[in-house]
């Protein structure tokens, strides 16, 4: 395997194929040699890719990819948002292992569909495949994922949320923020700015998501209670699904009360991979 292909997107591609293979096994643990062979890789190469991406061995990692992993998370790492530490929602705290600060567009500006805004965009490598990052001069306003870089559907999806904005391809302008978003900061300790573009109710939901720590999860009903709308669980689910800044605003950490994964705008395999990636690292740090 040539070194230049060893990118985060390549690693995630292997993980995505592994998820499908592990699911097909119906809960039977697959030994390293068998799983590597199914993926068309040598055991040594497969082990190296896994350890670089997941931080744990393939054998241990399989537990994070099982279909009932979400239920274990709810039992062991459930975050009660109404009593969670709110540090960070004022913009000065450390959120899910990344320094973030945020501000939100006014309701009137949002209602105008982004009119007058210039939004720059570019494609970047991420631990979860190719990522489209968008930002204004105030901060990142959008992150989406795709199987291949340059996927027009991902660009159309994010751009369609602010139909009257002006969009300019300019990855270099976004590069420092994008690197920080995926853990490769050029200026460690410097806050990554977010610019939330959404309706007031949506922004309340996204604020609540920022309070869920790495490696932990919450439920849609918990979010509804935390924002003072306990009966609005369905509306909360819709707002979670409309979160434009995937990963940094961790909508992947929202689950159904039953322990089901719920939905994920960029596909359930990506959501499961994010939860598994975070869970493996949280356990590795604790051990």
Beta strands, then each sheet from edge to edge (+ up, - down):
strand 1: 94-95
strand 2: 98-104
strand 3: 118-124
strand 4: 131-136
strand 5: 139-145
strand 6: 166-169
strand 7: 192-196
strand 8: 218-219
strand 9: 254-255
sheet 1: 1+ 2- 7-
sheet 2: 5+ 4- 3+ 6+
sheet 3: 8+ 9+
end
